[in-house]
Amino acid sequence: MNFKMQDVKLDLGMTAFENMFLNTYVQMADGDSLKVFLLVYKDAYNTGYVDTKKIQKQLSFTEEKFNECIDFWINMGVFREKRDTSGQNFIEIVSLRQMYYGDNSKSSNEINFDKAGRKSIMFDNIERILDRSLTPADITRIQETLMDYDSDPELVTEAFRQGKANGNMDVKYVLGYIKTWRDQGIFTLNDLKMKEERQKLAKKNSPRQYRKRSSNNDEIKNYAQKAREERFRRMLGEDNNGN
């Protein structure tokens, strides 16, 4: 089936999306999360301002539902929590093209400031997950892990989320996730989510495996015994009818 674009006579505005996003994430996202992304992206792209209340009303979403969709994109690495120079938190829509191929226009000072802001958010999130303040020793271990394994702060936060889900929030234990992921070539939250989604798709597309139910000797004997008893009853019935 072939498709062609209609010639546009009246320009009412257009929003450009990166092909990398369309090719990679559309198949992974549920419909509601995709709706939220498209409307948030459109407003941020065209006006630089996103009215979340307007989008919630437009989609008839509760605030909780809307935030779940935002969290989905944060977990996928497409949205990134950041903090500006005044200390205000905001969400940055990540350029996948720039993330993969880099941004040569950034100075080293800008890069360092960006990393410092993301680490600050990381420590805040970890303390919320642990429900306690990090000790100086904890902070040192986390800093060393970031440097030794060249991991993104968002990936460290995800390690603590998974540690909590598994019932072990010991800092040394949780940082073991980072080493394991490093050995698997995973350095960013996006790397991890892509790996998980590829595994899901592979499992979904793989043929189902069926196994015959195993029978032990006792089950076989019982079946044979029941069959003999049934034949014997039929024979008795025939003899009675003959008489």
C-alpha positions as CSV (number, residue, x, y, z in Angstrom):
1,M,0.0,0.0,0.0
2,N,1.4,3.4,-1.0
3,F,1.0,6.7,0.8
4,K,1.5,10.3,-0.4
5,M,1.3,13.6,1.3
6,Q,-1.4,16.0,0.2
7,D,-0.2,19.4,-1.1
8,V,-0.9,21.9,1.7
9,K,-2.7,25.1,0.6
10,L,-3.1,26.6,4.1
11,D,-0.3,26.3,6.7
12,L,-1.8,26.0,10.2
13,G,1.5,24.8,11.8
14,M,3.5,21.6,11.8
15,T,5.5,19.7,14.4
16,A,8.6,17.8,13.4
17,F,9.4,14.5,15.2
18,E,12.7,12.7,15.1
19,N,12.6,9.5,13.0
20,M,14.6,7.8,15.8
21,F,11.7,8.3,18.2
22,L,9.1,7.1,15.7
23,N,11.2,4.0,14.7
24,T,12.2,3.1,18.3
25,Y,9.5,4.0,20.7
26,V,6.1,4.0,19.0
27,Q,5.9,0.2,19.0
28,M,6.7,0.1,22.7
29,A,4.4,2.8,24.1
30,D,0.7,2.3,25.1
31,G,-1.8,4.5,23.4
32,D,-2.4,6.8,26.4
33,S,1.4,7.5,27.0
34,L,1.8,8.2,23.3
35,K,-1.1,10.7,23.3
36,V,0.5,12.5,26.2
37,F,3.9,12.6,24.5
38,L,2.6,14.0,21.3
39,L,0.7,16.8,22.9
40,V,3.5,17.7,25.3
41,Y,6.0,17.6,22.5
42,K,3.8,19.7,20.2
43,D,3.5,22.5,22.8
44,A,7.1,22.4,23.9
45,Y,8.3,22.4,20.3
46,N,6.0,25.2,19.1
47,T,5.7,27.5,22.1
48,G,8.2,26.4,24.7
49,Y,5.4,26.2,27.2
50,V,3.3,23.1,28.2
51,D,0.0,23.6,29.9
52,T,-0.5,20.2,31.6
53,K,-4.0,21.1,32.9
54,K,-5.1,21.8,29.3
55,I,-3.7,18.5,28.1
56,Q,-5.4,16.6,30.9
57,K,-8.7,18.2,30.1
58,Q,-8.2,17.6,26.3
59,L,-7.6,13.9,26.9
60,S,-10.1,13.5,29.8
61,F,-7.2,12.2,32.0
62,T,-7.0,12.5,35.7
63,E,-3.8,14.1,37.1
64,E,-2.7,10.7,38.3
65,K,-3.2,9.1,34.9
66,F,-1.3,12.0,33.3
67,N,1.6,11.6,35.7
68,E,1.7,7.9,35.0
69,C,2.2,8.6,31.4
70,I,4.9,11.2,32.2
71,D,6.7,8.6,34.4
72,F,6.6,6.1,31.5
73,W,8.6,8.4,29.3
74,I,11.0,9.3,32.2
75,N,11.6,5.6,32.7
76,M,12.2,5.1,29.0
77,G,14.8,7.9,29.1
78,V,12.8,10.1,26.6
79,F,11.9,12.7,29.3
80,R,14.6,13.7,31.8
81,E,14.1,15.4,35.2
82,K,16.4,18.4,35.5
83,R,16.9,21.5,37.7
84,D,17.7,25.0,36.6
85,T,20.0,27.6,38.1
86,S,17.3,28.9,40.4
87,G,16.6,25.5,41.8
88,Q,13.4,24.9,40.0
89,N,12.7,21.4,38.6
90,F,11.6,20.8,35.1
91,I,11.3,18.0,32.5
92,E,13.5,18.1,29.5
93,I,12.4,16.3,26.3
94,V,15.6,14.4,25.2
95,S,16.8,14.6,21.7
96,L,17.5,11.0,20.8
97,R,19.7,12.1,17.8
98,Q,21.8,14.3,20.1
99,M,21.9,11.6,22.8
100,Y,23.3,9.0,20.4
101,Y,25.6,11.3,18.4
102,G,26.5,13.9,20.9
103,D,26.4,17.7,20.9
104,N,29.7,19.3,19.9
105,S,28.3,22.8,20.6
106,K,28.3,22.3,24.3
107,S,31.2,23.6,26.3
108,S,32.8,21.5,29.0
109,N,31.4,23.9,31.6
110,E,27.8,23.3,30.3
111,I,28.3,19.6,30.3
112,N,29.6,19.6,33.9
113,F,26.8,21.8,35.1
114,D,24.2,19.5,33.4
115,K,25.8,16.4,35.0
116,A,25.9,18.1,38.4
117,G,22.2,19.0,38.2
118,R,21.2,15.5,37.3
119,K,23.3,14.0,40.1
120,S,21.6,16.4,42.6
121,I,18.2,15.1,41.4
122,M,19.5,11.6,41.6
123,F,20.5,11.9,45.3
124,D,17.1,13.5,46.1
125,N,15.3,10.6,44.4
126,I,17.5,7.9,46.1
127,E,16.7,9.4,49.5
128,R,13.0,9.3,48.7
129,I,13.3,5.7,47.7
130,L,15.3,4.7,50.8
131,D,13.1,6.9,53.0
132,R,16.2,8.2,54.8
133,S,19.1,10.5,54.4
134,L,22.2,9.1,52.7
135,T,25.3,8.9,54.9
136,P,28.6,10.4,53.7
137,A,29.9,6.9,53.1
138,D,26.8,6.1,50.9
139,I,27.4,9.3,48.9
140,T,31.1,8.4,48.4
141,R,30.2,4.9,47.2
142,I,27.6,6.2,44.7
143,Q,30.0,8.9,43.4
144,E,32.8,6.3,42.9
145,T,30.4,4.0,41.1
146,L,29.3,6.8,38.7
147,M,33.0,7.5,37.9
148,D,34.2,3.9,37.8
149,Y,31.4,2.6,35.5
150,D,30.7,5.8,33.6
151,S,27.0,5.4,34.3
152,D,24.3,8.0,34.0
153,P,22.7,9.3,37.3
154,E,19.3,8.2,36.1
155,L,20.5,4.6,35.8
156,V,21.7,4.7,39.4
157,T,18.2,5.9,40.5
158,E,16.7,3.0,38.6
159,A,19.0,0.5,40.4
160,F,17.7,1.7,43.8
161,R,14.1,1.4,42.5
162,Q,14.7,-2.2,41.6
163,G,16.5,-2.9,44.8
164,K,13.5,-1.7,46.7
165,A,11.2,-3.8,44.6
166,N,13.3,-6.8,45.4
167,G,13.3,-6.1,49.1
168,N,17.0,-5.2,49.5
169,M,18.0,-1.5,49.7
170,D,21.5,-2.0,51.0
171,V,23.7,0.5,49.1
172,K,26.5,-1.9,48.4
173,Y,24.0,-4.5,47.1
174,V,22.2,-2.0,44.9
175,L,25.3,-0.7,43.3
176,G,26.0,-4.3,42.2
177,Y,23.3,-3.7,39.6
178,I,25.4,-1.0,38.0
179,K,28.4,-3.4,37.6
180,T,26.2,-6.1,36.2
181,W,24.7,-3.6,33.7
182,R,28.1,-2.3,32.8
183,D,29.2,-5.8,31.9
184,Q,26.1,-6.0,29.6
185,G,27.0,-2.8,27.9
186,I,24.3,-0.8,29.7
187,F,25.4,2.7,30.8
188,T,22.2,4.8,30.6
189,L,18.5,4.3,31.6
190,N,17.7,4.3,27.9
191,D,20.1,1.4,27.3
192,L,18.3,-0.6,30.1
193,K,14.8,0.1,28.9
194,M,15.7,-0.7,25.3
195,K,17.1,-4.0,26.4
196,E,14.0,-4.8,28.5
197,E,11.7,-3.9,25.6
198,R,13.7,-6.0,23.1
199,Q,13.4,-9.0,25.5
200,K,9.6,-8.4,25.8
201,L,9.2,-8.2,22.0
202,A,11.4,-11.3,21.5
203,K,9.3,-13.3,24.1
204,K,6.1,-12.1,22.5
205,N,7.1,-13.0,19.0
206,S,8.7,-16.4,19.9
207,P,6.6,-19.5,19.2
208,R,4.8,-21.0,22.2
209,Q,6.3,-24.0,23.7
210,Y,4.1,-26.9,24.7
211,R,5.1,-29.8,26.9
212,K,3.3,-33.0,27.3
213,R,2.2,-33.6,30.8
214,S,4.4,-36.3,32.3
215,S,2.8,-39.4,33.8
216,N,4.3,-41.5,36.4
217,N,4.0,-45.3,36.7
218,D,1.2,-45.1,39.3
219,E,-0.9,-42.9,37.0
220,I,-0.4,-45.4,34.1
221,K,-1.3,-48.4,36.3
222,N,-4.5,-46.6,37.6
223,Y,-5.6,-45.9,34.1
224,A,-5.1,-49.5,33.0
225,Q,-6.9,-50.8,36.1
226,K,-9.9,-48.5,35.4
227,A,-10.0,-49.7,31.7
228,R,-10.0,-53.3,32.8
229,E,-12.8,-52.7,35.3
230,E,-14.9,-50.9,32.7
231,R,-14.5,-53.8,30.2
232,F,-15.5,-56.3,33.0
233,R,-18.6,-54.3,33.8
234,R,-19.6,-54.3,30.1
235,M,-19.1,-58.0,29.9
236,L,-21.3,-58.6,32.9
237,G,-24.0,-56.4,31.4
238,E,-23.9,-58.4,28.2
239,D,-24.2,-61.7,30.1
240,N,-27.2,-60.4,32.1
241,N,-28.9,-59.3,28.9
242,G,-28.3,-62.7,27.3
243,N,-29.9,-64.5,30.2
